[in-house]
């Protein structure tokens, strides 16, 4: 019984769940792709990749419930990728990201 309890306690960190991330995108016809990450329980990030021939200027808004939204502006050169990260004061339950990109 003690061995069973030890194994159960050892597997406890594996049951940690990530928070859901919803992305609302407005790409204006550009060849932009993104990947979201739940970096920590109060940090969210997004990687924006530009597969087009034109440089992109992107605005990323991170929204976590009642807290003030965090806005990040990034310039993504053609054929490259950039990261945007936001830290909140509370733990994230559900993260909403608004991604808007325009050609430069």
Phi, psi and omega in degrees: 000322180294321179296320179298317179295321178296317179295319179297317178292326179291329180275355183302317179297337180287347182270002180296134183254144176275155178275151180285147179233122176253135180241125173254120188242144173226096190260356178051041176076008181276158178271078183244137174233159181218159175222128180260153180223139172261083188299314180209178183290346177233013180231130175237151180213160179220140175251123182252124181246135180253111180262004181272186180262354183245139176297148182240145173248117187242145174242127181242124178246119178263126182237124180231084174058229187283351180287159177294138179296148177254125181251133177232137176246128181227145173255123183248109178294157179300131178080007182239178175222155179222157179249148172228136184227147176223136177249135180248163180277338179250163174293142181276128175262315175213127182255130175247133181236131174252118183247119178235122181236140177227151177291148179276000000 
